[in-house]
């Protein structure tokens, strides 16, 4: 194993760090957990190691819930001052944490590999949990921290090491309903008696509570790793959310219109039957045989009529009967058409294809020269 390069630069850096202290980074916020990024150690890839160190620090700043820890430390200086083996073992990693006053930090090494790449291994140490490792390999041409490809390498490495943003406690209360909790569209868990506690990655999320018989309860939450987030939603009973079935409504309206049209036709039938049974009509028809149309005789002023024939009375009765016949001829067909259309609309108002209906309202008009009638029934 090659020994680290301890030269003049390292000695000066050690002296500076021990006498003055590390460079100060921005103060971590109260709602974040700090991660210290110790400068990546290398023997032959200085530019690449420096760029990766900066890219990792930028990735920490960009991840919700994490913040960059105070200080700018060198792994070479730390291991030298603490008399650690190379690489530092578990005991030395704990002493490094105490030295830089950190509960979590990232350290690693980088070397030039074959084929124009650099290879290395990064380590994430967490107090009380130990170390997580992640190997990296990428092009040696990536020597700028802002390079999109290197940013991707750093972000992926940080995610692998830390398992993403730190999680915060979310306490949900939704009355007493037995609902399911979703965060950003993904199921999180169930509520017991309307309450539940869950752990959600830091940052802003959309939380939805779904419960049978209630409208979805949605709210935006901001999760912090250092303090619990309380969420209280009010259950609202769900109304009929099904879309208006205009086809069914139109079908019943058409049947109603058909019944109305049929009633007018029946009125016409009653009128015709009333004329045919009118005593005055029978008296005047009695002057002639049944083949003679006394309505034509009454309207023909030049025609000779029998003595006692009441021309004006017959004309009035015939006019009334003809009006009744016209009502039958017009409204019985309209009733049949409207009722048939209504039955069809109702039968086809469902969302799924249905078999030809075997039940429904039946309106059967019957018309002849002297009158008509309307048969109404329901087929079961």
C-alpha positions as CSV (number, residue, x, y, z in Angstrom):
1,X,0.0,0.0,0.0
2,X,1.3,3.4,-0.9
3,X,1.9,5.8,1.9
4,X,0.1,9.2,1.8
5,X,2.2,12.1,0.6
6,X,3.2,14.0,3.8
7,X,5.3,16.9,2.6
8,X,5.7,20.5,3.3
9,X,2.2,21.4,2.4
10,X,0.8,18.8,4.8
11,X,3.0,20.0,7.6
12,X,2.0,23.6,7.1
13,X,-1.7,22.6,6.9
14,X,-1.4,20.7,10.1
15,X,0.3,23.6,11.9
16,X,-2.3,26.0,10.6
17,X,-5.2,23.8,11.7
18,X,-3.8,23.2,15.2
19,X,-3.0,26.8,15.9
20,X,-5.8,28.7,14.2
21,X,-8.6,26.2,13.8
22,X,-10.7,25.1,10.8
23,X,-12.3,27.5,8.3
24,X,-15.8,28.2,9.3
25,X,-18.7,27.2,7.1
26,X,-22.2,28.6,7.2
27,X,-24.1,28.0,10.5
28,X,-26.4,24.9,10.2
29,X,-30.0,25.8,10.5
30,X,-32.2,24.6,13.5
31,X,-34.2,22.5,11.2
32,X,-31.3,20.5,9.6
33,X,-28.8,17.9,10.6
34,X,-25.1,18.7,9.8
35,X,-22.8,16.5,7.7
36,X,-19.1,17.2,7.7
37,X,-17.4,16.5,4.4
38,X,-13.7,15.8,5.0
39,X,-11.5,16.6,2.1
40,X,-11.1,13.5,-0.1
41,X,-7.6,12.1,0.2
42,X,-5.5,11.2,-2.8
43,X,-2.0,10.5,-4.0
44,X,-2.2,11.2,-7.7
45,X,-5.6,12.8,-8.4
46,X,-5.5,16.2,-6.7
47,X,-7.8,18.1,-9.0
48,X,-10.4,15.3,-9.1
49,X,-10.3,14.9,-5.3
50,X,-10.8,18.6,-4.7
51,X,-13.7,18.8,-7.2
52,X,-15.4,15.8,-5.7
53,X,-15.1,17.2,-2.2
54,X,-16.8,20.5,-3.3
55,X,-19.4,18.6,-5.3
56,X,-20.3,16.5,-2.2
57,X,-20.6,19.6,-0.1
58,X,-22.9,21.2,-2.7
59,X,-25.0,18.0,-2.7
60,X,-25.4,18.2,1.1
61,X,-26.6,21.8,0.8
62,X,-29.1,20.8,-1.9
63,X,-30.6,17.9,0.1
64,X,-33.6,18.8,2.3
65,X,-32.8,18.1,6.0
66,X,-29.0,18.1,5.6
67,X,-26.6,21.0,6.1
68,X,-22.9,21.3,5.7
69,X,-21.1,20.9,9.0
70,X,-18.7,23.6,10.3
71,X,-15.1,23.3,9.3
72,X,-12.8,22.4,6.4
73,X,-10.8,19.3,7.4
74,X,-8.2,17.2,5.7
75,X,-8.2,13.5,6.2
76,X,-4.4,13.4,6.0
77,X,-4.0,16.0,8.7
78,X,-6.6,14.3,11.0
79,X,-5.1,10.8,10.7
80,X,-1.6,12.2,11.2
81,X,-2.5,14.2,14.3
82,X,-4.5,11.4,15.8
83,X,-1.8,8.8,14.9
84,X,-4.4,6.7,13.0
85,X,-3.6,3.8,10.7
86,X,-4.1,4.2,6.9
87,X,-7.0,3.8,6.3
88,X,-8.5,4.8,9.7
89,X,-10.0,2.0,11.6
90,X,-13.3,2.1,13.6
91,X,-11.7,3.4,16.7
92,X,-9.8,6.2,14.8
93,X,-13.0,7.2,13.0
94,X,-14.7,7.7,16.4
95,X,-11.7,9.9,17.5
96,X,-12.0,11.9,14.3
97,X,-15.6,12.6,15.1
98,X,-14.7,13.8,18.5
99,X,-11.9,15.9,17.2
100,X,-14.1,17.7,14.7
101,X,-17.1,17.7,17.0
102,X,-19.4,15.8,14.5
103,X,-22.1,13.2,14.8
104,X,-21.8,12.3,11.1
105,X,-19.2,12.9,8.4
106,X,-18.1,11.7,5.0
107,X,-14.5,10.7,4.2
108,X,-12.8,8.9,1.4
109,X,-9.9,8.2,-0.9
110,X,-9.6,8.7,-4.7
111,X,-6.9,7.3,-7.1
112,X,-6.3,7.4,-10.8
113,X,-7.4,4.1,-12.3
114,X,-7.1,2.5,-15.7
115,X,-8.7,3.8,-18.9
116,X,-8.7,7.4,-18.0
117,X,-11.0,7.0,-14.9
118,X,-10.6,7.7,-11.2
119,X,-11.7,5.2,-8.6
120,X,-12.2,5.4,-4.9
121,X,-14.4,4.6,-2.0
122,X,-16.4,7.0,0.2
123,X,-17.4,6.3,3.8
124,X,-20.3,7.8,5.9
125,X,-19.7,7.6,9.6
126,X,-22.7,8.1,12.0
127,X,-22.3,8.2,15.8
128,X,-23.8,5.1,17.3
129,X,-24.4,3.5,14.0
130,X,-21.0,2.9,12.4
131,X,-19.9,3.4,8.8
132,X,-21.6,3.0,5.4
133,X,-19.4,2.5,2.3
134,X,-19.9,3.4,-1.4
135,X,-17.5,2.9,-4.3
136,X,-17.2,5.5,-7.1
137,X,-15.6,5.4,-10.5
138,X,-15.9,8.1,-13.1
139,X,-14.0,9.9,-15.8
140,X,-10.8,11.7,-14.7
141,X,-11.9,14.6,-17.0
142,X,-14.4,15.7,-14.3
143,X,-12.3,18.3,-12.5
144,X,-14.9,21.0,-11.9
145,X,-17.4,20.8,-9.0
146,X,-20.1,22.4,-11.0
147,X,-19.9,19.9,-13.9
148,X,-23.3,18.3,-14.3
149,X,-21.8,14.8,-14.6
150,X,-19.8,15.2,-11.4
151,X,-22.7,16.7,-9.6
152,X,-24.7,13.6,-10.5
153,X,-21.9,11.4,-9.2
154,X,-21.8,13.3,-5.9
155,X,-25.6,13.3,-5.5
156,X,-25.9,9.6,-6.2
157,X,-23.0,8.9,-3.8
158,X,-24.6,11.0,-1.0
159,X,-27.9,9.3,-1.5
160,X,-26.4,5.8,-1.3
161,X,-24.4,6.7,1.8
162,X,-27.2,8.5,3.7
163,X,-30.3,6.8,2.2
164,X,-31.5,10.2,1.1
165,X,-32.8,13.1,3.2
166,X,-33.1,12.5,6.9
167,X,-36.6,11.5,8.0
168,X,-38.7,13.4,10.4
169,X,-41.7,12.4,12.6
170,X,-45.1,13.2,11.2
171,X,-48.1,12.8,13.6
172,X,-51.4,12.6,11.7
173,X,-54.9,13.0,13.3
174,X,-58.1,12.7,11.3
175,X,-60.9,12.6,13.8
176,X,-61.7,8.9,14.5
177,X,-61.8,7.6,10.9
178,X,-59.9,4.5,9.9
179,X,-58.1,5.9,6.9
180,X,-55.0,5.4,4.8
181,X,-52.2,8.0,4.6
182,X,-50.5,8.8,1.3
183,X,-47.5,11.1,0.8
184,X,-46.8,12.4,-2.7
185,X,-49.1,9.7,-4.0
186,X,-47.4,6.8,-2.3
187,X,-49.0,4.8,0.5
188,X,-47.5,5.4,3.9
189,X,-49.6,3.5,6.3
190,X,-53.0,3.2,8.1
191,X,-54.6,5.3,10.9
192,X,-55.7,3.6,14.1
193,X,-58.7,5.4,15.6
194,X,-57.9,8.4,13.4
195,X,-54.3,8.7,14.5
196,X,-50.9,7.6,13.3
197,X,-47.2,8.4,13.5
198,X,-45.0,8.1,10.5
199,X,-41.5,8.9,9.4
200,X,-41.2,10.9,6.2
201,X,-38.1,12.3,4.4
202,X,-37.4,15.9,5.2
203,X,-38.8,18.6,2.8
204,X,-42.1,19.7,1.5
205,X,-44.7,17.0,0.7
206,X,-48.3,16.6,-0.2
207,X,-50.1,14.4,2.4
208,X,-53.6,12.9,1.7
209,X,-55.8,10.9,4.0
210,X,-58.3,8.6,2.3
211,X,-61.2,7.0,4.3
212,X,-64.3,5.1,3.1
213,X,-67.3,7.4,3.1
214,X,-65.3,10.6,3.4
215,X,-63.8,13.0,0.9
216,X,-60.1,12.9,0.5
217,X,-58.3,15.1,3.1
218,X,-55.3,16.8,1.5
219,X,-52.7,19.2,3.0
220,X,-49.1,20.3,2.3
221,X,-46.6,19.5,5.0
222,X,-43.0,20.5,5.7
223,X,-41.0,17.8,7.4
224,X,-38.1,18.7,9.7
225,X,-35.7,16.0,11.0
226,X,-35.2,17.7,14.4
227,X,-38.9,18.2,15.4
228,X,-42.2,16.4,14.9
229,X,-44.7,17.7,12.4
230,X,-48.3,17.7,13.6
231,X,-51.0,17.3,10.9
232,X,-54.7,17.6,11.8
233,X,-57.3,17.2,9.1
234,X,-61.1,17.3,9.4
235,X,-63.0,14.4,7.9
236,X,-65.9,15.6,5.7
237,X,-68.6,13.0,4.6
238,X,-68.5,12.5,0.9
239,X,-71.5,13.4,-1.1
240,X,-72.7,11.6,-4.3
241,X,-69.6,12.0,-6.4
242,X,-71.0,10.1,-9.4
243,X,-71.5,12.1,-12.5
244,X,-75.0,13.2,-13.5
245,X,-76.6,10.6,-15.7
246,X,-78.2,12.8,-18.3
247,X,-79.2,9.8,-20.4
248,X,-81.3,8.4,-17.5
249,X,-82.8,11.8,-16.8
250,X,-83.7,12.3,-20.4
251,X,-85.2,8.8,-20.6
252,X,-87.6,9.5,-17.7
253,X,-88.4,12.9,-19.2
254,X,-89.2,11.3,-22.5
255,X,-91.4,8.7,-20.8
256,X,-93.2,11.5,-19.0
257,X,-93.8,13.2,-22.3
258,X,-95.0,10.0,-23.8
259,X,-97.6,9.6,-21.0
260,X,-98.8,13.2,-21.5
261,X,-99.1,12.6,-25.3
262,X,-101.0,9.4,-24.6
263,X,-103.4,11.2,-22.3
264,X,-104.2,13.7,-25.1
265,X,-104.8,10.8,-27.4
266,X,-107.1,9.1,-24.9
267,X,-109.0,12.4,-24.6
268,X,-109.5,12.2,-28.4
269,X,-110.7,8.6,-28.1
270,X,-113.2,9.6,-25.4
271,X,-114.4,12.5,-27.5
272,X,-115.0,10.3,-30.5
273,X,-116.8,7.6,-28.5
274,X,-118.9,10.3,-26.9
275,X,-120.0,11.6,-30.3
276,X,-120.8,8.1,-31.5
277,X,-123.0,7.4,-28.5
278,X,-124.6,10.9,-28.4
279,X,-128.5,10.5,-28.6
280,X,-128.8,13.4,-31.0
281,X,-126.3,11.8,-33.3
282,X,-128.1,8.5,-33.1
283,X,-131.5,10.2,-33.8
284,X,-130.3,11.9,-36.9
285,X,-128.5,8.8,-38.1
286,X,-131.8,6.9,-37.7
287,X,-133.2,8.7,-40.8
288,X,-130.7,6.9,-42.9
289,X,-129.0,3.5,-43.2
290,X,-125.6,2.9,-41.5
291,X,-123.7,3.3,-44.8
292,X,-124.8,6.9,-45.1
293,X,-122.4,9.5,-43.7
294,X,-124.7,12.0,-42.1
295,X,-121.7,14.4,-41.5
296,X,-121.3,14.8,-45.2
297,X,-125.1,15.5,-45.6
298,X,-125.0,18.1,-42.8
299,X,-122.1,20.0,-44.4
300,X,-123.7,19.9,-47.9
301,X,-126.2,22.8,-47.8
302,X,-127.6,21.8,-51.2
303,X,-128.3,18.2,-50.2
304,X,-131.9,17.2,-49.5
305,X,-132.4,15.9,-46.0
306,X,-135.2,14.1,-44.3
307,X,-137.8,16.0,-42.4
308,X,-136.7,16.4,-38.8
309,X,-133.0,16.1,-39.7
310,X,-131.1,18.7,-37.5
311,X,-128.4,19.9,-39.9
312,X,-126.6,22.3,-37.4
313,X,-126.6,19.8,-34.5
314,X,-125.1,17.1,-36.7
315,X,-122.4,19.6,-38.0
316,X,-121.4,20.4,-34.4
317,X,-121.2,16.8,-33.3
318,X,-119.2,15.8,-36.4
319,X,-116.8,18.7,-35.9
320,X,-116.2,17.6,-32.4
321,X,-115.7,14.0,-33.4
322,X,-113.2,14.9,-36.2
323,X,-111.2,16.9,-33.6
324,X,-111.1,13.8,-31.4
325,X,-109.9,11.7,-34.3
326,X,-107.2,14.2,-35.2
327,X,-106.0,14.1,-31.6
328,X,-105.8,10.3,-31.8
329,X,-103.9,10.3,-35.1
330,X,-101.3,12.8,-33.9
331,X,-100.8,12.1,-30.2
332,X,-100.9,8.3,-30.1
333,X,-97.9,8.0,-32.4
334,X,-96.1,10.8,-30.5
335,X,-96.7,8.9,-27.2
336,X,-95.3,5.7,-28.7
337,X,-92.2,7.5,-30.1
338,X,-91.5,9.4,-26.8
339,X,-92.1,6.4,-24.6
340,X,-89.9,4.2,-26.8
341,X,-87.1,6.7,-26.8
342,X,-87.3,7.1,-23.0
343,X,-87.1,3.3,-22.5
344,X,-84.2,3.1,-24.8
345,X,-82.3,5.9,-23.0
346,X,-82.9,4.3,-19.6
347,X,-81.9,0.9,-20.8
348,X,-78.6,2.3,-22.3
349,X,-77.8,4.7,-19.5
350,X,-75.4,2.4,-17.7
351,X,-71.6,2.6,-18.3
352,X,-71.3,-1.0,-19.3
353,X,-73.0,-2.7,-22.2
354,X,-76.2,-4.4,-21.3
355,X,-78.4,-7.0,-22.8
356,X,-81.6,-6.0,-24.5
357,X,-83.9,-5.1,-21.7
358,X,-86.8,-7.5,-21.0
359,X,-88.6,-5.2,-18.7
360,X,-90.0,-1.7,-19.2
361,X,-93.1,0.4,-19.9
362,X,-95.2,-0.5,-22.9
363,X,-97.6,1.9,-24.7
364,X,-99.5,0.3,-27.5
365,X,-101.8,2.7,-29.5
366,X,-104.6,1.2,-31.6
367,X,-106.3,3.5,-34.1
368,X,-109.1,2.8,-36.7
369,X,-111.5,5.0,-38.8
370,X,-114.0,5.4,-36.0
371,X,-111.7,5.7,-33.0
372,X,-108.8,4.2,-31.1
373,X,-107.6,3.3,-27.7
374,X,-104.3,3.2,-25.8
375,X,-103.0,0.1,-24.0
376,X,-100.4,0.9,-21.3
377,X,-98.6,-1.9,-19.4
378,X,-95.3,-2.8,-17.8
379,X,-93.4,-5.9,-18.8
380,X,-91.6,-7.8,-16.0
